Amino acid sequence: MFLALKEIKHEKLRYGLVISMVVLISYLIFILTSLAQGLGSQNTAAIDTWNIKQVVLNKDSDINMRQSFLTIQQVNQLHQGKNDAIIGQAAVVAKHSDLPQISATFIGIKPTQFIYKDMKVIKGHKPLTNRQLVVDSSFETKGYKIGQWVKLNSLNQKYQIVGFVKNAKINISPIAYGRLSAWKAISNLNPNLAANALVTRNKYYKVTDNNLKAYSVSAFINNLPGYTAQNMTFEFMIGFLMVISLIVIAIFLYIITNQKLPNYAVLRAQGVPAKTLVISTIMQSLILVVSGILIGALLTWITSLVIPAAVPMTFNVPVLSTVAAGLVLTSIIGAILPVRTIMKIDPVKVIG
């Protein structure tokens, strides 16, 4: 440790550049990870607040709620206890003459079931009639206010915003909660259709109708349009950055080690064991990478304070800590690569 610190202190510019490189890599990885977390959470934010375990859909729906339709007869045959709720889903465009249009997802719910009862309204109140809506807080950031009347799609009937709720998004689309009976009017479907799905907190919910099937919430989420592809894209990007950081750190350390071979040869000639030099190289790598990661984390924290609310980023400390640990691990692997050069130093050949 002493030898590593002494060398870093003596070669400030050289090691400062290495730290700067680690700062940039770690900062980029932290930001990409936060963006992946943010986009992922906007796909599943509402589902997470429901705290459900299974989703009952039409078996021919390809595990897609919008393509699933349950008839009145099927809904009546389904068990609907305190942990079960039937819902309707429809794509809508909210319009107000003085404000920008918002593409949203209308979720129709029953006031007697848990989604309605557990809804945490941050402003206003829950929908009490067929013409009232509780909308995601992103509506408020775009100028919508409680008491305003909005049109949904091309319907002549208007709906009044009576409340705002946080984390009401599904598939990146903000949600407008309303009555299930309003969903029927908005969807303009066959009168015999009663809902799109039943969601339940029961992990072992049983379905007797052969035309329906219960899916785990993880299977349902993984089949949300674009969700899996988006996550895999970010995972590959972060993985490639990890590999790149490993290669860059290894190259820097290899070059620096070769430049220091005469110094190492003198130390070996003086009786310093190769083990000490190897440990010094690894500790030096750890000091440089940990310093770079800490500065990168500081920059990420500053970014979280100034970034606009519209940017979907989630700064999850446990996840970012895991990423930081991965960077430290890659640095150790990168530091081990030049070890063979140190172990093979021949003082006589190097000194001449």
Secondary structure, DSSP 8 states (H G I E B T S, - for coil): -HHHHHHHHHTHHHHHHHHHHHHHHHHHHHHHHHHHHHHHHHHHHHHHHHT-SEEEEETTSTT-GGG--EEHHHHHHS---TTEEEEEEEEEEEEETTEEEEEEEEEEE-TTSHHHHH--EEEE----STTEEEEETHHHHTT--TT-EEEETT-SSEEEEEEEESS-EETTEEEEEEEHHHHHHHHT--TTEEESEEEES-TT-----TTEEEEEHHHHHHTSTTHHHHHHHHHHHHHHHHHHHHHHHHHHHHHHHHHTHHHHHHHHHTT--HHHHHHHHHHHHHHHHHHHHHHHHHHHHHHHHHS-TTS-----HHHHHHHHHHHHHHHHHHHHTTHHHHHT--HHHHH-
